Amino acid sequence: VVVIVVVVFVVVNVVVVIVDDVVVVVVDVVIVFVVIVLSFSYFEFVVFVVKKQDIKNPYKIHLCHNRTSDFKTHAFYNPFSGEISVCVSGRQTADILRSIAHEMIHHKQNQDNRLKDRENIPDIGGDIEDEANSLAGRLVKEFGYNSKYKIYDSLWI
């Protein structure tokens, strides 16, 4: 089952050029159609992770197309709100799922009160980050081997 979402953007560029005291105004109107195809593999993967990790606390997952200043890498977890943001543009489905799983593991760690001392948890290495990396890889592989979706063959555009 596939959900198709069509988003329409209207971009207006106005350029004012002065040539020999003559003002030329150029208006460029561009209509951009963005078609987003959301496969239920993402939803099913999240349900899979929730069951495997016994996640009980509420969470939100945002799939973003452009990295903002909030992103150091392709994903991040906000332990205060339980929100997970993942940048998806140009990435393989398996890689996106790994990012989702990684951040959901941090959510589970937070649920288990293991992120209390956030300031002293290294962003690279250390037990918390290594566990998230390891379990995320394991979850993606298990889901990929046992699901009907070809997560290693598809690219999120």
C-alpha positions in Angstrom: 0.0 0.0 0.0 1.4 3.4 -1.0 0.2 6.9 0.0 0.9 9.7 -2.5 0.9 13.2 -1.3 1.1 16.1 -3.7 2.3 19.4 -2.4 2.2 22.6 -4.5 4.5 25.5 -3.9 4.4 28.9 -5.7 7.7 30.6 -5.8 7.8 34.2 -6.9 11.1 35.8 -7.7 11.1 39.6 -8.3 14.3 41.0 -9.8 14.7 44.7 -10.3 17.3 45.7 -12.9 18.3 49.2 -13.7 19.9 49.6 -17.1 20.7 53.1 -18.5 18.2 54.7 -16.1 15.5 52.3 -17.3 13.9 50.2 -14.6 13.2 46.6 -15.7 11.2 44.5 -13.3 11.3 40.8 -14.0 8.8 38.6 -12.2 9.4 34.9 -12.3 6.6 32.7 -11.1 7.5 29.1 -10.7 5.0 26.5 -9.6 6.7 23.5 -8.1 4.8 20.2 -7.7 6.4 17.9 -5.2 5.1 14.4 -5.1 5.9 12.5 -2.0 5.4 8.7 -2.0 5.1 7.4 1.5 5.4 3.6 1.7 3.8 1.9 4.7 7.2 0.3 5.2 8.1 3.3 7.4 5.0 3.0 9.5 5.4 -0.8 9.8 9.1 -0.3 10.7 8.2 2.1 13.6 5.6 -0.4 14.9 8.3 -3.1 14.7 10.8 -1.1 16.7 8.2 -0.1 19.3 7.3 -3.7 19.9 10.9 -5.0 19.9 12.1 -2.3 22.3 8.9 -2.1 24.4 8.6 1.6 23.9 5.7 3.0 25.9 6.3 6.8 26.2 4.7 9.0 23.5 6.9 10.2 20.6 6.6 12.0 17.3 8.7 11.4 14.2 9.2 14.2 11.7 10.6 13.3 8.3 12.3 16.4 7.0 13.5 17.1 3.4 16.1 19.7 4.3 18.6 19.8 7.1 18.2 22.8 9.4 20.6 24.2 12.0 19.1 21.6 14.5 20.8 18.8 12.6 24.4 17.9 13.3 24.0 14.7 11.3 20.9 13.3 9.5 18.7 12.9 12.6 18.3 14.0 16.2 16.2 13.3 19.3 14.7 15.9 21.6 14.6 14.1 25.1 12.3 16.8 26.5 9.5 16.5 23.9 10.1 13.0 22.7 10.3 14.3 19.1 12.5 12.6 16.5 13.5 14.4 13.3 15.1 12.6 10.4 16.3 14.2 7.2 15.3 12.0 4.3 16.3 13.7 1.0 18.6 11.6 -1.2 19.1 8.8 1.3 18.5 5.1 0.9 15.5 3.7 2.7 17.6 1.4 4.9 19.7 4.4 6.0 16.6 6.4 6.9 15.2 3.5 8.9 18.5 3.1 10.7 18.4 6.8 11.7 14.8 6.4 12.9 15.7 3.3 14.9 18.8 5.0 16.4 16.8 7.9 17.6 14.0 5.6 18.9 16.6 3.8 20.9 17.5 7.1 22.5 13.8 7.6 23.3 13.8 4.1 24.9 16.9 5.1 26.9 15.1 8.2 28.0 12.0 6.2 28.9 14.3 4.0 31.1 15.8 7.2 32.8 19.2 6.5 31.3 19.6 10.0 29.8 19.4 11.9 33.1 23.0 13.1 32.9 22.8 14.4 29.3 25.6 16.9 29.5 28.1 14.1 30.3 27.0 11.7 27.6 29.4 11.8 24.6 27.9 12.4 21.2 30.5 10.1 19.7 31.2 6.8 21.4 30.2 5.8 24.9 27.7 3.3 26.1 24.5 5.3 25.2 25.6 6.1 21.6 27.2 2.7 21.0 24.0 1.0 22.1 21.9 3.1 19.8 24.2 2.4 16.9 24.3 -1.3 17.5 20.6 -1.9 18.1 19.6 0.4 15.2 21.7 -1.7 12.8 20.3 -4.9 14.2 16.7 -3.7 14.0 17.1 -2.6 10.4 18.7 -5.8 9.3 16.1 -8.0 11.0 13.2 -5.9 9.5 14.8 -5.9 6.1 15.4 -9.7 6.1 11.9 -10.5 7.3 9.8 -7.9 5.5 8.2 -7.8 2.1 9.7 -4.4 1.5 13.0 -4.0 -0.4 14.5 -1.5 1.9 18.0 -2.0 0.5 16.9 -1.2 -3.1 15.0 2.0 -2.7 16.1 5.6 -2.5 14.0 8.4 -0.9 14.1 11.2 -3.4 
